[in-house]
Amino acid sequence: MMTDAEINLAIAQIEFTGKELCPCEYHIDVRLGNGDYTTVDYVNDSDIGQIIEREKITVGYNNAGSLYFAHDRYGNAIAYSDTPNKAAALTFLKMKGVEI
């Protein structure tokens, strides 16, 4: 299973192709150019929200397993985790063919 830092880096590599990425323990600093940068944390912050909307990822809670789940619009690329953000982030990576 991927760590939070690995998940954040993998998504940032997809979302910010060609940009300089500076991984930290809990977030990724993305150098945008001209001295500008942004910080993203898809696992622990709301940064995954735009991806959820754009990719039409569904997130829910499995009472029996006490885990959150997420899947793509077709019911494929299903992932489970202890938080909704992480489940959605893992689903997005699966959708992009990343081995989680």
CORLINJO-V321042 format. One record per residue. N is the residue number from 0. RES is the residue in one letter. SS is DSSP state (helix for helix, strand for strand, loop for the rest). PHI is phi in whole degrees, -180 to 180 (NA if undefined). NEAR is the number of other ideal C-beta (glycine too) atoms within 10 Angstrom. Layout:
<<N RES SS PHI NEAR> <N RES SS PHI NEAR>>
//
This chain:
<<0 M loop NA 7> <1 M loop -74 17> <2 T loop -77 10> <3 D helix -58 18> <4 A helix -63 16> <5 E helix -67 15> <6 I helix -63 24> <7 N helix -58 27> <8 L helix -66 18> <9 A helix -62 21> <10 I helix -69 24> <11 A helix -61 23> <12 Q helix -64 15> <13 I helix -77 14> <14 E helix -76 17> <15 F loop -125 16> <16 T loop -54 7> <17 G loop 86 5> <18 K loop -97 15> <19 E strand -75 11> <20 L strand -112 15> <21 C strand -119 12> <22 P strand -70 13> <23 C loop -119 12> <24 E loop -63 8> <25 Y loop -118 13> <26 H loop -157 21> <27 I strand -123 24> <28 D strand -90 15> <29 V strand -113 17> <30 R strand -81 14> <31 L strand -92 12> <32 G strand 112 8> <33 N loop 55 6> <34 G loop 80 6> <35 D strand -84 8> <36 Y strand -150 13> <37 T strand -133 14> <38 T strand -116 13> <39 V strand -129 19> <40 D loop -144 21> <41 Y loop -77 28> <42 V loop -85 24> <43 N loop -115 15> <44 D loop -131 14> <45 S loop -80 10> <46 D loop -60 21> <47 I helix -73 27> <48 G helix -55 12> <49 Q helix -64 11> <50 I helix -69 18> <51 I helix -57 19> <52 E helix -67 9> <53 R helix -63 9> <54 E helix -91 15> <55 K loop 56 9> <56 I loop -84 21> <57 T strand -100 14> <58 V strand -121 18> <59 G strand -149 12> <60 Y strand -125 11> <61 N strand -101 11> <62 N loop -59 7> <63 A loop -64 5> <64 G loop -97 9> <65 S loop 54 8> <66 L strand -133 15> <67 Y strand -85 19> <68 F strand -131 19> <69 A strand -148 25> <70 H strand -152 20> <71 D loop -74 17> <72 R loop -64 11> <73 Y loop -101 8> <74 G loop 83 8> <75 N loop -98 10> <76 A loop 48 20> <77 I loop -83 14> <78 A strand -137 23> <79 Y strand -123 15> <80 S strand -161 20> <81 D loop -82 9> <82 T loop -133 14> <83 P helix -66 16> <84 N helix -61 23> <85 K helix -68 21> <86 A helix -61 25> <87 A helix -65 26> <88 A helix -63 30> <89 L helix -66 26> <90 T helix -62 28> <91 F helix -58 27> <92 L helix -63 21> <93 K helix -62 18> <94 M helix -61 19> <95 K loop -92 13> <96 G loop 84 7> <97 V loop -83 16> <98 E loop -75 7> <99 I loop -102 15>>
//
